Amino acid sequence: MEFSNSPASSAAFTSRLRVAQGLVLLFHLTGFVGLAFAQDKTFYLKYTPLTLLLTAGLLGLFQEGRTWAFWLFVVQAFMLGFLAEFIGVHTGALFGSYAYGATLGLKYEEVPWLIGLNWVTITYCAGILASYLPLPGLLRVLVGAALMVGFDLCLEPVASQYDFWHWTGHVIPLRNFRDWFLLSVVLQFLFLRAGFPKRNPLVPLVYLVQLLFFFGLGLLAGR
C-alpha cells in the first residue's frame, strides 16, 4: 500500500481504512452475537480461523513499509510463539498443563498452526500501541507486554468454553500469566528492535474490539 500526502490519495486511504474498520467490526460483532446467544455455537466457532486470518491480513495491508525487516519480525514472532506453545503442550514447562481443542483449526503435533499467527498479531498490536507513547524503549517493551497479558486475562475465562484450549483440572494456573509476560517481553523486544515504521491506523480498533469481544463473552458466561 502506497502512502501519499495528496488530497485524492488521502481520501482514498481514509475510505479504505473505513472499509477495513467496518469489516473488523462485522467479523467480531457477528461472532459475538452468535457465540453469546445462538443455540448452536459450532456454526460460528468454525469461522474462527477465517476471522483470525482476515484480521491479520487487514492489519498487514495498513502497515506502512512492509520491508524485509517487517517480514523477519513476523517470522521470528511466529516461530517463537509456536515453539513456546509446542513446549507448553508437550511438557508443561511453559504456561502449565493444557491441550488445544478444535476451534483454532489445523494442528501440527497437537499445536494449531494459527496460534503462531495469533502471537504475531497480539505482539504487533500491543507494540504499535506502546510505540505511540512518549516513553524510552524499555518502558515501551514493558507496556507492550502488559497489554498482551491484559488481552490474555480477558481471553482465558472463556477459552475452554469455546474449545480454544483446556487446562488440566479446569484451573488456570497463575504461572500461565507469568510465562505470558516473560514471553511477551521477549517478543516486544524483537518488535522494538525491528527496523520498520511502527504505525498502523487499524491497530487501535482491532485491539479494542478483540479485547471487548472476549471481555463481553466472559461477562455473559459469568451471569
C-alpha positions as CSV (number, residue, x, y, z in Angstrom):
1,M,0.0,0.0,0.0
2,E,1.5,3.3,-1.1
3,F,1.0,6.4,1.1
4,S,0.8,10.0,-0.3
5,N,0.0,13.4,1.0
6,S,-2.1,14.4,-2.0
7,P,-5.8,15.1,-1.1
8,A,-7.1,12.4,-3.5
9,S,-4.7,9.8,-2.1
10,S,-5.6,10.8,1.4
11,A,-9.3,10.5,0.7
12,A,-8.8,7.1,-0.9
13,F,-6.7,5.9,2.1
14,T,-9.4,7.1,4.5
15,S,-12.1,5.3,2.5
16,R,-10.1,2.0,2.6
17,L,-9.5,2.4,6.3
18,R,-13.2,2.9,6.9
19,V,-14.0,-0.3,4.9
20,A,-11.4,-2.3,6.9
21,Q,-12.7,-1.0,10.2
22,G,-16.2,-1.9,9.1
23,L,-15.1,-5.4,8.2
24,V,-13.3,-5.9,11.6
25,L,-16.4,-4.7,13.4
26,L,-18.6,-7.0,11.3
27,F,-16.5,-10.1,11.9
28,H,-16.4,-9.7,15.6
29,L,-20.0,-8.4,16.2
30,T,-21.4,-11.3,14.2
31,G,-19.2,-13.8,16.1
32,F,-20.1,-12.2,19.5
33,V,-23.9,-12.4,18.8
34,G,-23.6,-15.9,17.6
35,L,-21.4,-17.2,20.5
36,A,-23.4,-15.3,23.1
37,F,-26.9,-16.1,22.1
38,A,-27.1,-18.8,19.4
39,Q,-28.2,-22.3,20.5
40,D,-25.7,-24.0,18.1
41,K,-22.4,-22.2,18.6
42,T,-20.4,-24.6,16.4
43,F,-21.5,-22.8,13.3
44,Y,-19.8,-19.6,14.5
45,L,-16.8,-21.3,16.0
46,K,-15.8,-22.9,12.7
47,Y,-15.2,-19.5,11.3
48,T,-12.7,-18.5,14.0
49,P,-9.6,-19.4,11.8
50,L,-11.0,-17.3,8.9
51,T,-11.6,-14.4,11.2
52,L,-8.0,-14.6,12.5
53,L,-6.6,-14.8,9.0
54,L,-8.7,-11.9,7.7
55,T,-7.9,-9.7,10.7
56,A,-4.2,-10.3,10.3
57,G,-4.4,-9.7,6.5
58,L,-6.1,-6.4,7.0
59,L,-3.5,-5.3,9.6
60,G,-0.8,-6.2,7.1
61,L,-2.4,-4.1,4.4
62,F,-2.2,-1.0,6.6
63,Q,1.4,-1.5,7.7
64,E,3.4,1.3,6.2
65,G,6.7,0.0,4.7
66,R,6.4,-3.8,4.6
67,T,10.2,-4.2,4.3
68,W,12.3,-7.4,4.9
69,A,12.6,-6.2,8.5
70,F,8.8,-6.4,8.9
71,W,8.6,-9.9,7.5
72,L,11.6,-11.0,9.5
73,F,9.8,-9.9,12.7
74,V,6.6,-11.7,11.5
75,V,8.6,-15.0,11.0
76,Q,10.5,-14.6,14.3
77,A,7.3,-13.9,16.3
78,F,5.5,-16.8,14.6
79,M,8.3,-19.3,15.3
80,L,8.9,-18.2,18.8
81,G,5.2,-18.2,19.7
82,F,4.7,-21.6,18.1
83,L,7.7,-23.1,19.8
84,A,6.6,-21.8,23.2
85,E,3.2,-23.4,22.7
86,F,4.8,-26.6,21.5
87,I,6.9,-26.8,24.6
88,G,3.9,-25.9,26.8
89,V,1.6,-28.5,25.3
90,H,4.1,-31.3,25.3
91,T,6.0,-30.7,28.6
92,G,4.0,-28.2,30.7
93,A,7.3,-26.3,31.3
94,L,5.7,-23.2,29.9
95,F,2.2,-21.8,30.9
96,G,1.2,-25.0,32.6
97,S,-0.6,-28.2,31.6
98,Y,-3.1,-27.7,28.8
99,A,-4.3,-29.1,25.5
100,Y,-5.8,-27.4,22.4
101,G,-9.3,-28.0,21.2
102,A,-10.6,-27.9,17.7
103,T,-11.6,-24.2,17.3
104,L,-8.2,-22.9,16.1
105,G,-8.1,-25.4,13.2
106,L,-5.3,-27.5,11.7
107,K,-2.6,-28.7,14.1
108,Y,1.0,-29.8,14.0
109,E,1.8,-32.2,16.8
110,E,-1.3,-31.1,18.7
111,V,-0.5,-27.3,18.4
112,P,-2.7,-25.3,16.0
113,W,-0.7,-23.5,13.2
114,L,-2.8,-20.4,13.8
115,I,-1.5,-20.0,17.3
116,G,1.8,-18.7,15.9
117,L,-0.1,-16.1,13.9
118,N,-2.1,-15.2,16.9
119,W,1.2,-14.4,18.8
120,V,2.3,-12.3,15.8
121,T,-1.0,-10.3,15.8
122,I,-1.1,-9.7,19.6
123,T,2.6,-8.7,19.7
124,Y,2.2,-6.4,16.7
125,C,-0.9,-4.7,18.0
126,A,0.5,-4.2,21.5
127,G,3.8,-3.0,20.2
128,I,2.1,-0.5,17.9
129,L,0.0,0.9,20.7
130,A,3.0,1.1,23.0
131,S,5.0,2.9,20.3
132,Y,2.5,5.8,20.4
133,L,3.6,6.6,23.9
134,P,6.5,9.1,24.6
135,L,8.5,6.5,26.6
136,P,12.0,5.1,26.4
137,G,12.4,1.7,24.8
138,L,12.5,-0.4,27.9
139,L,9.2,1.1,29.2
140,R,7.6,0.6,25.8
141,V,8.6,-3.1,25.9
142,L,7.0,-3.4,29.4
143,V,3.9,-1.6,28.4
144,G,3.5,-3.7,25.3
145,A,4.0,-6.9,27.4
146,A,1.4,-5.7,29.9
147,L,-1.1,-5.1,27.0
148,M,-0.5,-8.6,25.8
149,V,-1.1,-10.1,29.3
150,G,-4.2,-7.9,29.6
151,F,-5.5,-9.5,26.4
152,D,-4.9,-13.0,27.8
153,L,-6.7,-12.1,31.0
154,C,-9.8,-11.4,29.0
155,L,-9.5,-14.5,26.8
156,E,-8.7,-17.1,29.4
157,P,-12.1,-17.2,31.2
158,V,-13.9,-18.2,28.0
159,A,-11.2,-20.2,26.2
160,S,-12.2,-23.6,27.4
161,Q,-16.0,-22.9,27.0
162,Y,-15.4,-22.3,23.3
163,D,-12.9,-25.1,22.8
164,F,-9.8,-23.0,22.2
165,W,-7.8,-24.8,24.8
166,H,-8.4,-26.7,28.1
167,W,-6.5,-26.6,31.3
168,T,-5.8,-29.8,33.3
169,G,-8.1,-29.7,36.3
170,H,-10.1,-26.8,34.8
171,V,-8.0,-24.3,36.7
172,I,-6.0,-21.5,35.0
173,P,-2.6,-21.6,36.8
174,L,-1.0,-18.3,37.8
175,R,2.2,-19.4,36.1
176,N,0.4,-19.0,32.8
177,F,0.3,-15.2,33.2
178,R,3.9,-15.1,34.5
179,D,5.1,-17.0,31.4
180,W,2.9,-15.0,29.1
181,F,4.5,-11.8,30.5
182,L,8.0,-13.2,30.1
183,L,7.5,-14.4,26.5
184,S,5.7,-11.1,25.8
185,V,8.8,-9.1,26.9
186,V,11.0,-11.1,24.5
187,L,8.5,-10.6,21.7
188,Q,8.2,-6.9,22.4
189,F,11.9,-6.5,22.4
190,L,12.0,-8.1,19.0
191,F,9.3,-5.7,17.9
192,L,11.2,-2.7,19.2
193,R,14.4,-3.7,17.5
194,A,12.8,-4.5,14.1
195,G,13.5,-1.7,11.7
196,F,10.2,-0.9,10.1
197,P,7.7,2.0,10.7
198,K,5.7,1.4,13.8
199,R,2.5,3.0,12.6
200,N,-0.8,1.4,11.7
201,P,-4.2,3.2,11.9
202,L,-6.2,0.0,12.1
203,V,-4.4,-1.3,15.2
204,P,-6.3,0.6,17.9
205,L,-9.7,-0.6,16.7
206,V,-8.5,-4.2,16.3
207,Y,-7.0,-4.4,19.8
208,L,-10.1,-2.8,21.4
209,V,-12.6,-4.8,19.5
210,Q,-10.9,-8.1,20.3
211,L,-10.5,-7.1,24.0
212,L,-14.2,-6.2,24.3
213,F,-15.2,-9.4,22.4
214,F,-13.6,-11.7,24.9
215,F,-14.4,-9.5,27.9
216,G,-18.1,-9.4,26.9
217,L,-18.3,-13.1,26.4
218,G,-16.7,-13.5,29.8
219,L,-19.3,-11.3,31.4
220,L,-22.1,-13.2,29.8
221,A,-20.6,-16.5,30.8
222,G,-20.4,-15.4,34.4
223,R,-24.0,-14.4,34.8
